[in-house]
Each structure stands twice: as C-alpha cells, then as structure tokens.
Amino acid sequence: MVQLDYKSSKPIYEQIVEQVKLNVMKQYLKSGDAIPSVRKLALELSITPGTVAKAYQELERQQIIETIRGKGTFIAGEIELKPDEKKVLEIKKCLQTELMELKMMGYDLKKVLKMVEEIYEEMSVC
C-alpha cells in the first residue's frame, strides 16, 4: 500500500498521506476498504506509530479515511472532492519554483503543458 523514500526531503507522514490518496484516486483502494491499523503499518514500514498516526489524522481531516472504534480504519464512504484554499496556495508556490526551473532549462509553455498532461493522465490510470 505504501512505499517510503527515506532519502526524500518530504516528511514520512506526508509520503503516507500522498500514497494513500494516490491509491484512492487510482481506485486501488475503494470506499469501505480496510486499511492497516496504525501499529501494523508502522511495523510494516519500520517507523514509529506516531508517524503513521499523524498521517492518518491528516487523512481523516481531509475525509479520505474514517476510523470506527472497535472495527478499524477504512476508506471513507463518500470522499468529497473540494479545494482546500490553503493547500492550493501552497501548491501554487511550489509550482512557481518548479516552473522557473523548467523555464531555465529551456522548456516552453507547450512542453510544460504536455508534461503536466502526461502526469495527470498517469494518475488517472486504473
């Protein structure tokens, strides 16, 4: 379900959040599917349970997962796709930096849009 890049500068809990969301988007994980407990995933990934708990808290805040006491943690029944304005501004800032790098490497708008399209399509493949 989750593969970590320990060399990445991205925090481990963010990698977990990102990969769970990607698995939901690609429909590898569907509404009602059980996901590993905090302890079980922590053991599988050889990380602290606190890190997994932080990722799960963020996924619950975004209404991607839900925890039912005594039963476990599941992919949410209804995942509402809504923009988070704070997150959109954060992404825009990151994109600006990355686009500047591409422009400095000689990429024009057409090449950048093609790249974005390819990445977007890869995420949509089931």
Phi, psi and omega per residue, in radians:
M1 nan -0.696 -3.074
V2 -2.356 2.310 3.020
Q3 -2.158 2.204 -3.075
L4 -1.692 2.586 3.014
D5 -1.908 1.710 -3.062
Y6 -1.212 -0.252 3.117
K7 -1.568 -0.164 -3.105
S8 -1.229 2.606 3.063
S9 -1.399 -0.202 3.133
K10 -1.304 2.273 3.128
P11 -0.966 2.578 -3.084
I12 -1.041 -0.724 -3.109
Y13 -1.107 -0.597 3.109
E14 -1.205 -0.622 3.088
Q15 -1.110 -0.704 3.114
I16 -1.103 -0.836 3.130
V17 -1.000 -0.850 -3.106
E18 -1.050 -0.762 -3.085
Q19 -1.259 -0.631 3.076
V20 -1.124 -0.779 3.126
K21 -1.080 -0.713 3.115
L22 -1.115 -0.726 3.111
N23 -1.120 -0.599 3.075
V24 -1.229 -0.773 -3.116
M25 -1.090 -0.684 3.135
K26 -1.445 0.008 3.120
Q27 1.133 0.447 2.973
Y28 -1.288 -0.567 3.031
L29 -1.994 2.269 -3.094
K30 -2.084 2.872 3.109
S31 -0.854 2.219 3.112
G32 1.615 -0.220 3.116
D33 -1.163 2.397 3.078
A34 -1.356 2.523 3.024
I35 -2.078 2.771 -3.072
P36 -1.031 2.626 3.054
S37 -1.117 2.872 3.118
V38 -0.975 -0.853 -3.101
R39 -1.114 -0.760 -3.100
K40 -1.111 -0.803 -3.141
L41 -1.145 -0.679 3.114
A42 -1.052 -0.744 3.102
L43 -1.133 -0.767 -3.141
E44 -1.054 -0.672 -3.066
L45 -1.645 -0.073 -3.091
S46 0.985 0.834 3.085
I47 -2.266 3.027 -3.124
T48 -1.332 2.552 3.093
P49 -1.022 -0.521 3.132
G50 -1.075 -0.612 3.126
T51 -1.181 -0.772 3.111
V52 -1.151 -0.725 3.131
A53 -1.046 -0.697 3.115
K54 -1.110 -0.732 3.107
A55 -1.117 -0.780 -3.135
Y56 -1.126 -0.657 3.086
Q57 -1.066 -0.735 3.132
E58 -1.168 -0.719 3.113
L59 -1.136 -0.614 3.069
E60 -1.206 -0.710 3.116
R61 -1.042 -0.653 3.138
Q62 -1.476 0.035 3.116
Q63 1.059 0.622 3.072
I64 -1.552 -0.646 3.118
I65 -2.195 2.867 3.038
E66 -2.478 2.489 3.129
T67 -1.866 2.274 3.102
I68 -1.987 2.027 -3.095
R69 -0.912 2.318 3.090
G70 1.402 -0.178 -3.111
K71 -2.028 -0.681 3.131
G72 2.325 -2.865 -3.109
T73 -2.020 2.368 -3.021
F74 -2.367 2.754 2.994
I75 -1.176 2.344 -3.046
A76 -1.023 2.594 3.139
G77 -1.128 -0.845 3.135
E78 -2.152 1.905 3.106
I79 -1.636 1.973 -3.117
E80 -1.519 2.093 3.114
L81 -1.510 1.840 -3.137
K82 -2.446 2.511 -3.126
P83 -1.264 2.465 3.041
D84 -1.846 1.829 -3.007
E85 -0.975 -0.668 3.128
K86 -1.111 -0.768 3.138
K87 -1.169 -0.670 3.124
V88 -1.066 -0.752 3.116
L89 -1.125 -0.682 3.113
E90 -1.105 -0.772 3.138
I91 -1.141 -0.719 -3.141
K92 -1.053 -0.706 3.124
K93 -1.128 -0.753 3.106
C94 -1.123 -0.760 3.129
L95 -1.050 -0.705 -3.135
Q96 -1.027 -0.776 3.122
T97 -1.112 -0.806 -3.105
E98 -1.195 -0.655 3.109
L99 -1.146 -0.633 3.084
M100 -1.072 -0.733 3.118
E101 -1.082 -0.787 3.123
L102 -1.087 -0.720 3.136
K103 -1.117 -0.669 3.116
M104 -1.181 -0.373 3.102
M105 -1.614 0.098 3.060
G106 1.626 0.140 3.105
Y107 -1.313 2.263 3.055
D108 -1.628 3.071 -3.076
L109 -1.011 -0.698 -3.116
K110 -1.055 -0.794 3.136
K111 -1.144 -0.705 -3.133
V112 -1.127 -0.795 -3.140
L113 -1.110 -0.656 3.096
K114 -1.101 -0.737 3.127
M115 -1.103 -0.786 3.133
V116 -1.085 -0.749 3.118
E117 -1.045 -0.773 3.136
E118 -1.085 -0.790 3.140
I119 -1.107 -0.762 -3.139
Y120 -1.076 -0.744 3.134
E121 -1.146 -0.682 3.104
E122 -1.033 -0.645 -3.141
M123 -1.261 -0.397 -3.080
S124 -1.571 -0.192 -3.103
V125 -1.240 2.255 3.141
C126 -1.645 nan nan
